[in-house]
Amino acid sequence: MQDKPDLGTVAPLPRSRRQPPTVRLRRLAAELRRLREEAGLSQTEVTEKTDVNLATLHRIETAKAKPQLRTLNALLDAYGVTGDRRADLVALQKEAKQRGWLHGFEVDLPDPYSAYIGLEAEACEAINYESLFIPGLLQTEDYARAVMRGVRPTITDDEVETRIAARMQRQALLKGDTPLRLWAILDQAALSRTVGDDTVMRDQLAYLIRQAKLPHVTIQVIPFSAGAHPGMPGSFIVLKFGADDPDTIHIDSMAGGLFLEKEADIRRYNDICQHLRAIALSPADTAALIASMREGR
């Protein structure tokens, strides 16, 4: 009688220093963890159902190891995952070592398992530069609604409300005992452009002033007087995960979300962040500017 195959294995890693997890591997790990929780199973219960050993399961769920295909299939069977969702996860497993990723958002909503939302939830800090919009984590509901209708004129009411709900849920990251540390750098153009109407903008500017008082939120504005600067080519977000994991750069575009993971790109965007912080107004002067712009409306 043959022994039962051991599913407590992972794809072999180089014997040299462990490569940091890619965006795809992080997403795969986060989704497998969520699927287990959705199924109401503990890690111990999963090991009993699948023969994936506990240490391996922990490494898979923390993106420290890529699961072999048979291990992944065993986990998906245990969680009852079928159809397109299963196919997407298998594709992630096959591509888990690839760095850089253009993730399209042609679907109705970047759902709770979309790449960026999942990564943002795992991050401990985000540096968000915006040239034309108020950062999503700092938007009021009315401002967000006006942005969505303006950017996508053909969007339906149901799509707007679904997206609004997702954005408001993301903002919970700024609450709780261990909130996300957010450093938002805005071009003054983002504050000057009327989105919605003057009432929407007054409320939005007042909300920015309140959020800037939180100890884990820093807001700086680059004034028009600063002239040309490195942020003018476009907005971006640097997600930081702690000392043991590298940053990930996210750039939004009409084609979808582009993730950059190469060391050179990470170093370049962090250098840009330092430059933008240096030329921006101080947080105190930023608050004063926002208050004056609100009074002028």
C-alpha positions, 0 to 999 in steps of 0.5 A: 500500500502506497503512502498518502502523498505529502501535501505539506510541501512548497515549491523549492526556494534558492539556497541563497538569501530568500527572495522577498515576496512578489505582489502576486505571492502576497495576494495569493497568500492573503486570499488563501487566508481569507478563504480559510476564514470564510470557510470557518476553518482554523489552520489546524482543521485545514491540516486535518482535512488536507494533510498540508502540515501546519508549518507549511500552511503558515508559510503559505498564508504569510507569503513566505513560501509559494504552494505547489500546485497540488497543495493549492488544489487541496486547499481550494478543495477544502474551501469549496472554491470553484469556477473563475475564482479558482482559475484566478488563484491557480494563475496567481500560483503559476505567476507568483515569482514574476515581478511587476504587474498590470492589474486591470479593473475593467470589472464593475468593482475592484472587489474585496480580493483585488490586488491593490485593496489586499496589499493596502490592507497588509501594509503598515504605511502608505505614502500617497502623492496625488496631482489631481484628486484628494487621496481615496483614503481621505475623500468624503463620500460626496466627493468620492461620488462626484469623482466617480461620476466625473471620471466615468460618465457612463457609470450606473448608479448601482456601480457608483454605490458599490464603489463608494461602499468599497472606498469607505470600507478602505478608510477603516484602515485609518482607525483602530488600535494599529491604523495605517500610517498615511503620508499624503502629498497633494499638488495644490491643483487637487485642492483647487479643482471643484469636484461636485460643487462648492458645498462638496469642496468645503466639506472635503477641505474641512475633512482634510483638516480634521484628518490631518490632526490624527497622529498617524496622518500627515498631509502636505501640499505642494503650492503652485509657487513651487513650480515644476516638480518630480510629481507632475508626471502622475500620481503614485502610492508607495506601500511599506510592509516593514523592515523585512519586506520591500516596498511596492509601488502602485500607479493607477492608470486608465488601463488598470493598476501598475505594480512596480517591485524592482529595487531600482524603481522602489529606490527611485520613487522613494527618492521622489517622495523625499524631494516632494516632502522637501518642496511641499509646505509643512503640515502646519502651513498646509493646514493653514492653506487648506483652511484659507481655501475653504473660506474662499469658497 
